[in-house]
Amino acid sequence: MVYRFRVILDAEDDVFRDIELLEESTLEDFHNSIINAFGFDGNEMASFYISDNDWNQGEEISQFDISDGEESIRLMNETTLDSVVSETDTRLIYVYDFLNLWTFLIELAEIAEVEEGRDYPNLMFVHGQIPLEAPDKEFVAEENEFGDDYNSDLDVDDYDDLSFDENWN
């Protein structure tokens, strides 16, 4: 089977690519397809995240294992498309370059039959030009996200009022 995805840059302007891959392709294959489709050089780290229908970021599937062996982490080159997306679980989030946070919303649009003579992955459609710089992200905490003990009156620039030993190293 062939998985047809729409990969949308999370930006004000409409910038997206439609890409199709074989169901047994890995997320590393998908990563390579995305960087090629959007014209990135591929020298930056990236991760996929499982997403729900409200685009909430879930489990990370990383390009490299940087966990120091403390916990199990899924890797792109070991994770196939058919193990993370289906007709009911259709969304992923992809982040490329963790310093600039190029963020893409990915949705499985269709599962289709393989077409004879077609090479996969296949860039089906291109819309919009990617900006020169990653779109700005606004990080806002949800109300009471840090609990009731969070003191919003704390002035972090006033070191005299902070309670720690001056020889704290």
Secondary structure, 3 states (H helix, E strand, C coil): CEEEEEEEECCCCCCEEEEEEECCCEHHHHHHHHHHHHCCCCCCCEEEEEECCCCCEEEEEECCCCCCCCCCCEEHHHCEHHHCCCCCCCEEEEEECCCCCEEEEEEEEEEECCCCCCCCCEEEEEECCCCCCCCCCCCCCCCCCCCCCCCCCCCCCCHHHCCCCCCCC
